[in-house]
């Protein structure tokens, strides 16, 4: 089943690029390699290809310019563990049960470890079953970190926990052992990505290259960067970062708002990730794998650095929030000679759409490979510039905060007593004026609320439906008495 809001509000549209291209002509004897590059706490607005003039990201921008970029890609949650579970399964938190980030004592390390998505179909499981070598390099944050999970048994190097306290002298897990990495952590992930590709160049491979940068959080933001971009940004003022009065709901990260040291640190870490992306692309070219490798670049969730008077994501406010910058993520696909370069798509997509889209693109979209009742939609034909029927609507949940967003409006509901929000995004894209409860917007508010309720009625699993006494695999911020629970 694929949920649709009332057609009166959101008619189905046919989307196409300027000229359609034929579907990929894949070599049946050599399946397409896949590299999924994911960044941590990263809003789309910080990249050059999304219009940022201040931060140098030429290699990430190249993925966009040599493929297709999605202007309206969204994450369905505000924090790491839930969004990563959604990317890999096509399920929302109310289905996979990971409603918040895993703490240090939850599932990841110690006596109570387990993989929080082990009962579901996942991208690495599907790829493994189809003959791919599968590797995880970088952040995992989904549990049982010491040993390979979900089919990533060909290569596994990760972190013991999800949070980043610094990028030097950080703990890593390699070959089943915990150790400290004295060098720059971003460079370590890049080197291991290159190593995995080199070792598996004779077979199809799936690499999940999961950088824990740029990571615009934590006390590290009070320290200048130590990487090679320190001097590049030492005098820059970064006008693309709004200097705004603190929002009354801001709960965390107050020391970083409007702080030029924090801004420069974020920029340097993002450019460090960009260097790694360029090195990985160079390795593909050197090994003759460039034409046969699909690269996907995305972020786990959005992040804002001053917009709305907030620094961070939707978990850093009280109440929990769903402003656009927290929801919007970069998303781009590059597959040389198969995806026409220079494409930009305006359709609204979510991270729960990635799994069906990727499998559809590769011809692996058998029902057995997909989780039952996933809300994910397959937009793989849009990668080829084809017309597709599409409804521009995405859904979001962060514990007791749920949201439905269309091209022109957003409704935010908080269980049980609010506050609720309604925004006219056509005339107020910065979400400054809350129209909730205004008589002039009563019909729109009613329609969006009904659509939001109907979506979760279709897809939420009773066990993990927080609006109906469900529980969570991770302890909640909105109600610490809930969670963690095991399936």
QUISUL-V64613 format. One record per residue. N is the residue number from 1. RES is the residue in one letter. SS is DSSP state (A for helix, B for strand, O for the rest). Layout:
# QUISUL-V64613
N_RES_SS, N_RES_SS
This chain:
# QUISUL-V64613
1_X_O, 2_X_O, 3_X_O, 4_X_O, 5_X_O, 6_X_O, 7_X_O, 8_X_O, 9_X_O, 10_X_O, 11_X_O, 12_X_O, 13_X_B, 14_X_B, 15_X_B, 16_X_O, 17_X_O, 18_X_O, 19_X_O, 20_X_O, 21_X_O, 22_X_O, 23_X_O, 24_X_O, 25_X_O, 26_X_O, 27_X_O, 28_X_O, 29_X_O, 30_X_O, 31_X_O, 32_X_O, 33_X_B, 34_X_B, 35_X_B, 36_X_B, 37_X_B, 38_X_B, 39_X_B, 40_X_B, 41_X_O, 42_X_O, 43_X_O, 44_X_A, 45_X_A, 46_X_A, 47_X_O, 48_X_A, 49_X_A, 50_X_A, 51_X_O, 52_X_O, 53_X_O, 54_X_O, 55_X_O, 56_X_O, 57_X_O, 58_X_A, 59_X_A, 60_X_A, 61_X_A, 62_X_A, 63_X_A, 64_X_A, 65_X_A, 66_X_O, 67_X_O, 68_X_B, 69_X_B, 70_X_B, 71_X_B, 72_X_B, 73_X_B, 74_X_B, 75_X_O, 76_X_O, 77_X_O, 78_X_O, 79_X_O, 80_X_A, 81_X_A, 82_X_A, 83_X_A, 84_X_A, 85_X_A, 86_X_A, 87_X_A, 88_X_A, 89_X_A, 90_X_O, 91_X_O, 92_X_O, 93_X_A, 94_X_A, 95_X_A, 96_X_A, 97_X_O, 98_X_O, 99_X_O, 100_X_O, 101_X_O, 102_X_O, 103_X_O, 104_X_O, 105_X_O, 106_X_O, 107_X_O, 108_X_O, 109_X_O, 110_X_O, 111_X_O, 112_X_O, 113_X_O, 114_X_O, 115_X_O, 116_X_O, 117_X_O, 118_X_O, 119_X_O, 120_X_O, 121_X_O, 122_X_O, 123_X_A, 124_X_A, 125_X_A, 126_X_A, 127_X_A, 128_X_A, 129_X_A, 130_X_O, 131_X_O, 132_X_O, 133_X_B, 134_X_B, 135_X_B, 136_X_B, 137_X_B, 138_X_B, 139_X_O, 140_X_O, 141_X_O, 142_X_O, 143_X_O, 144_X_O, 145_X_O, 146_X_O, 147_X_O, 148_X_O, 149_X_O, 150_X_O, 151_X_O, 152_X_O, 153_X_O, 154_X_O, 155_X_B, 156_X_B, 157_X_B, 158_X_B, 159_X_O, 160_X_O, 161_X_O, 162_X_O, 163_X_O, 164_X_O, 165_X_O, 166_X_O, 167_X_O, 168_X_O, 169_X_O, 170_X_B, 171_X_B, 172_X_B, 173_X_B, 174_X_B, 175_X_O, 176_X_O, 177_X_B, 178_X_B, 179_X_B, 180_X_B, 181_X_B, 182_X_O, 183_X_O, 184_X_O, 185_X_A, 186_X_A, 187_X_A, 188_X_A, 189_X_A, 190_X_A, 191_X_A, 192_X_A, 193_X_A, 194_X_A, 195_X_A, 196_X_A, 197_X_A, 198_X_A, 199_X_A, 200_X_O, 201_X_O, 202_X_O, 203_X_O, 204_X_O, 205_X_B, 206_X_B, 207_X_B, 208_X_B, 209_X_B, 210_X_B, 211_X_B, 212_X_B, 213_X_B, 214_X_B, 215_X_O, 216_X_O, 217_X_O, 218_X_O, 219_X_A, 220_X_A, 221_X_A, 222_X_A, 223_X_O, 224_X_O, 225_X_O, 226_X_O, 227_X_O, 228_X_O, 229_X_O, 230_X_A, 231_X_A, 232_X_A, 233_X_A, 234_X_O, 235_X_O, 236_X_O, 237_X_O, 238_X_O, 239_X_O, 240_X_O, 241_X_O, 242_X_O, 243_X_O, 244_X_O, 245_X_O, 246_X_O, 247_X_O, 248_X_O, 249_X_O, 250_X_B, 251_X_O, 252_X_O, 253_X_O, 254_X_O, 255_X_O, 256_X_O, 257_X_O, 258_X_O, 259_X_O, 260_X_A, 261_X_A, 262_X_A, 263_X_A, 264_X_A, 265_X_A, 266_X_A, 267_X_A, 268_X_A, 269_X_A, 270_X_A, 271_X_A, 272_X_A, 273_X_A, 274_X_A, 275_X_A, 276_X_A, 277_X_A, 278_X_A, 279_X_A, 280_X_A, 281_X_A, 282_X_A, 283_X_A, 284_X_A, 285_X_A, 286_X_A, 287_X_O, 288_X_O, 289_X_O, 290_X_A, 291_X_A, 292_X_A, 293_X_B, 294_X_B, 295_X_B, 296_X_B, 297_X_B, 298_X_B, 299_X_B, 300_X_O, 301_X_O, 302_X_O, 303_X_O, 304_X_B, 305_X_B, 306_X_O, 307_X_A, 308_X_A, 309_X_A, 310_X_O, 311_X_B, 312_X_B, 313_X_O, 314_X_A, 315_X_A, 316_X_A, 317_X_B, 318_X_O, 319_X_O, 320_X_O, 321_X_O, 322_X_O, 323_X_O, 324_X_A, 325_X_A, 326_X_A, 327_X_A, 328_X_B, 329_X_O, 330_X_O, 331_X_B, 332_X_B, 333_X_B, 334_X_B, 335_X_O, 336_X_O, 337_X_O, 338_X_O, 339_X_O, 340_X_O, 341_X_O, 342_X_O, 343_X_B, 344_X_B, 345_X_B, 346_X_B, 347_X_B, 348_X_B, 349_X_B, 350_X_B, 351_X_A, 352_X_A, 353_X_A, 354_X_A, 355_X_A, 356_X_A, 357_X_A, 358_X_A, 359_X_A, 360_X_A, 361_X_A, 362_X_A, 363_X_O, 364_X_O, 365_X_O, 366_X_O, 367_X_A, 368_X_A, 369_X_A, 370_X_O, 371_X_O, 372_X_O, 373_X_O, 374_X_O, 375_X_O, 376_X_O, 377_X_O, 378_X_O, 379_X_O, 380_X_A, 381_X_A, 382_X_A, 383_X_A, 384_X_A, 385_X_O, 386_X_O, 387_X_O, 388_X_B, 389_X_B, 390_X_B, 391_X_O, 392_X_O, 393_X_B, 394_X_B, 395_X_B, 396_X_B, 397_X_B, 398_X_B, 399_X_O, 400_X_O, 401_X_B, 402_X_B, 403_X_B, 404_X_B, 405_X_B, 406_X_B, 407_X_O, 408_X_O, 409_X_B, 410_X_B, 411_X_B, 412_X_B, 413_X_B, 414_X_B, 415_X_O, 416_X_O, 417_X_O, 418_X_O, 419_X_O, 420_X_O, 421_X_B, 422_X_B, 423_X_B, 424_X_B, 425_X_O, 426_X_O, 427_X_O, 428_X_O, 429_X_O, 430_X_O, 431_X_O, 432_X_O, 433_X_O, 434_X_O, 435_X_O, 436_X_O, 437_X_O, 438_X_O, 439_X_A, 440_X_A, 441_X_A, 442_X_A, 443_X_A, 444_X_A, 445_X_A, 446_X_A, 447_X_A, 448_X_A, 449_X_A, 450_X_A, 451_X_A, 452_X_A, 453_X_A, 454_X_A, 455_X_A, 456_X_A, 457_X_A, 458_X_A, 459_X_A, 460_X_O, 461_X_O, 462_X_A, 463_X_A, 464_X_A, 465_X_O, 466_X_A, 467_X_A, 468_X_A, 469_X_O, 470_X_O, 471_X_O, 472_X_O, 473_X_O, 474_X_O, 475_X_O, 476_X_O, 477_X_O, 478_X_O, 479_X_O, 480_X_O, 481_X_O, 482_X_O, 483_X_O, 484_X_O, 485_X_O, 486_X_O, 487_X_O
